[in-house]
Amino acid sequence: VTLHNTTATPAIAIKLTPRKQHMSGPSSRVLPAFIDDNYFSLMPGESKSVTIEFHKDDTDGRNPIIEISGWNIDTSTLAC
């Protein structure tokens, strides 16, 4: 996953969480998952690539998504 901070303010304590996509209700985490960096910050205009590894079998046949959250950013998701 490559993230870009396109805002004029730093994005602080960014956390990436792989999840199993559900059509209704909350999505559950994909476990185990190995993330090479988490809880990092991006200055305005900065980019960062993060590797996330998990087995497709651990998604229970659902489409995996990546939840992106942080201290001062709105939570969003990214399709895998």
GISULGI-V600948 format. One record per run of one state. SS is the DSSP state (2 for helix, 1 for strand, 0 for the rest). FROM is the first residue (numbers start at 1). LEN is the number of residues. If there is no record, write none. Layout:
BEGIN
ss from len
SS FROM LEN
SS FROM LEN
END
This chain:
BEGIN
ss from len
0 1 1
1 2 3
0 5 6
1 11 10
0 21 7
1 28 2
0 30 4
1 34 2
0 36 4
1 40 3
0 43 4
1 47 3
0 50 2
1 52 2
0 54 2
2 56 4
0 60 4
1 64 6
0 70 6
1 76 4
0 80 1
END
